[in-house]
């Protein structure tokens, strides 16, 4: 029976890329089901996402595409489309995003395998109690123990085979070392519409400034705090009648939706880094 695959690639733009990629797929008996592309005229890079079915195995397909990828200097990934991505979730006391991700995963809307959940607080501090058989790791942290705690996070990523780390309101600033270790495979949800109102209590800051719109931003983690490439954002109108608690309540809903959408796009290989920006072939 045919297997469905996802191929994503980016490379310097040249004529003939789509022609040769589709030809390579055809050579293996493949049939293209979906194709999205983007030519960034500012950077001169070309981005392509193709879903196709083929009776050839992954090794044969990779061997067919590899010479083409070398000729075009492609950064490329080919994976079976039905293989769920292995995910590690980090969380603190605010666990509404965790609950949202667990629900979406359990009803099949987020095709990922949650290999572990880790928190700087014990499980008893969470309101989400139905973790099922997902391993939970309590990783307490102090100012003095931060290097040791982050070493345990690194080890957990390696041991679990996690391909993506989600900071689901994990209220700790990652060191430059850990941010570099997780480069391109760590998504954070920032509880404001970047770049406004950084730091503690953003909704209280927003209320004090009399804002008329609040939002949330999901982005990749980099060493520059809250300045990584943005994947998704959303906003909601508020008014002078909303209290700080109203803003927090509305913010929880926006954060959950924005993070869920960003994670969904990443795990289905719809997001590609483009310098300080991203190319998102959203569905």
C-alpha positions, 0 to 999 in steps of 0.5 A, spaced: 500 500 500 502 507 498 505 510 504 504 518 505 510 522 506 512 530 507 518 533 504 520 540 506 526 544 503 529 551 502 534 553 498 537 559 494 532 560 488 533 557 481 529 555 475 527 548 475 526 546 482 519 544 482 520 541 476 526 536 478 523 535 485 516 533 482 520 529 477 524 525 483 517 523 486 515 521 479 521 517 478 519 513 485 512 512 483 510 517 487 503 521 486 503 528 489 497 530 494 499 537 496 504 542 494 505 549 497 511 554 495 514 561 497 519 565 493 522 570 498 524 575 493 528 579 499 532 573 501 533 570 494 530 563 498 525 558 495 521 554 500 517 548 498 512 543 502 510 537 498 505 531 501 505 525 496 504 518 496 509 512 494 510 505 494 517 506 495 520 506 502 523 512 506 530 509 504 529 509 497 526 516 496 531 519 500 537 516 496 533 519 490 532 526 492 539 526 496 543 528 489 538 533 487 538 536 494 546 537 493 545 540 486 541 545 489 544 546 496 537 544 499 536 544 507 531 538 506 527 533 511 523 527 508 518 524 513 512 519 513 506 523 514 503 519 519 509 519 524 507 523 530 512 528 532 515 526 539 514 532 544 516 534 551 512 539 554 515 544 560 510 547 564 510 551 571 503 553 575 499 556 570 497 550 566 491 552 562 496 551 555 498 544 558 491 542 559 489 545 552 494 541 548 493 534 552 485 535 550 487 536 543 492 531 542 487 526 545 482 527 541 487 526 535 487 534 533 494 534 534 498 528 531 504 528 537 507 523 542 508 526 548 514 523 551 514 527 558 512 533 562 516 536 566 515 542 571 519 546 576 513 545 581 511 538 583 505 535 580 500 537 586 501 544 584 498 543 577 490 543 576 491 538 570 490 532 574 489 527 568 496 526 565 494 519 564 501 514 563 505 520 560 511 520 565 512 527 569 518 529 572 519 534 577 525 539 576 525 544 581 530 550 580 533 555 584 538 561 582 544 556 584 541 550 581 539 553 574 545 549 570 544 542 574 536 543 572 538 545 565 542 539 564 537 535 567 532 538 561 538 536 556 538 529 558 531 528 558 530 531 551 536 526 549 533 520 553 526 521 550 528 522 543 524 529 543 523 532 537 520 538 539 520 542 546 514 546 548 514 551 553 507 551 555 507 557 560 514 555 563 516 561 567 523 560 567 528 564 562 532 559 559 540 560 559 543 562 552 546 555 552 540 551 553 536 556 548 542 554 543 541 546 544 534 547 543 535 551 537 529 550 532 525 545 536 523 549 542 516 553 541 514 558 547 508 562 548 508 569 550 503 572 554 502 579 550 502 581 543 510 582 542 513 586 543 509 590 548 509 589 555 515 584 556 516 581 563 512 580 569 504 581 569 503 583 562 496 584 563 496 588 569 501 593 565 496 593 559 490 595 564 494 600 567 496 603 560 488 602 558 490 598 552 484 596 547 487 590 544 490 584 548 494 578 544 499 572 545 505 570 540 508 563 539 515 563 537 521 559 537 526 560 542 532 564 541 538 567 546 534 573 545 529 573 550 522 573 547 525 575 540 525 569 536 522 568 529 514 568 530 510 563 528 503 565 530 499 571 533 492 573 535 488 578 538 482 580 542 479 587 543 478 589 550 475 595 553 475 600 559 470 595 563 475 590 563 479 589 570 486 586 570 482 579 572 478 579 566 484 580 561 488 575 565 481 570 563 481 572 556 489 572 555 488 564 557 484 563 552 488 566 547 494 563 549 492 556 549 489 557 542 495 561 539 500 555 542 495 550 539 495 552 532 503 554 532 504 547 535 500 544 530 503 547 524 510 545 527 509 538 528 505 537 521 512 540 518 508 547 515 513 551 519 520 553 516 525 558 519 527 564 514 532 568 518 529 572 523 522 570 520 518 564 519 514 561 512 508 558 515 504 554 510 498 554 515 492 549 513 
